[in-house]
Amino acid sequence: MKPKDLGYPHEIWTQRLLAKHIRENCIKEGHSDLSSINQGTISKILNASNIKPHKIRFYIAKVDPEFDKKSSQGISYI
């Protein structure tokens, strides 16, 4: 999930945000042993798994709801 899906204002996960989210939600999820997890532990877990949530290869967002209509009409955006 993206941080925005969980109500955070961030577009991507950072190690600090992941650690904060885990600490705040681990007890209600039944993982109280994670209540003291820190950014360093998150870093080790992500590195060992070759997961890089802070690296984005591409980003696609349709901002203009009229984009498809305009692009099919040959309108130039210069």
N, C-alpha and C positions, 0 to 999 in steps of 0.2 A: 504494500500500500504506500501511497505517497503521504507525506506529512499533511498536506492540505485535506486529504480524505479523512483525517482524524482531527481536523479543526485547527491545525497549526498554520501560521501564515507563511511557512517555508515551502519552496518548490521541491527541494531535495533534502534527503536526510544527511545530517552531519553526525559525526561520532558523538559529539556533545549532546545533540538533540536526541539521538538514539538512547544514550545512557540515561538522560533525564526522563524520557518516555518510559523506559523499562522500570526505573526506580519508582515512578509514580503509579504504575499499573501492575506491577508484578504480584503484589499481595492479593488483589482481587482476582487475578488469573491463577492463583494457587502456587506461585513461585516466590515465596517470601525470602528464599535464600539469595535472590537477586537484588534485594533492596539496597545493597551497598555497591552495586556494580559501578565502575567508573569508566571514563573515556579510554584509558589505557587498555582495559580488558576488552572493550568493544573493538579497539584497534587490532588487538591480537586475534580475536575471533574472526574478524573480517579478513585480515591478511591471510590467516590459515585457510580460509575458505575461498580466497581469491575473489571476494565480493567487494565492489567499489561503488557504494551508493552515491558518492560525491562526484563520480565521473559520469558525464552524460555524453553519449556518442552522437545523439541527434535529439532535436526537440521540434515537435510539430504542433502547432496550435493554429486553429482557424479562428482568426480574430474578427474578420469582417463577415457577417452573415450573408452578405450579397456577393462574396468572392466568386463562387461558382458561376453565378449569372454574369457578373462583370467580365470574368476571364473568358467566357464563351462568346462574348460580344467583341472581344479584341480590344478592350480598353487598356491603355498603357498607364503604368504607374511610375512615372519618372519624376 
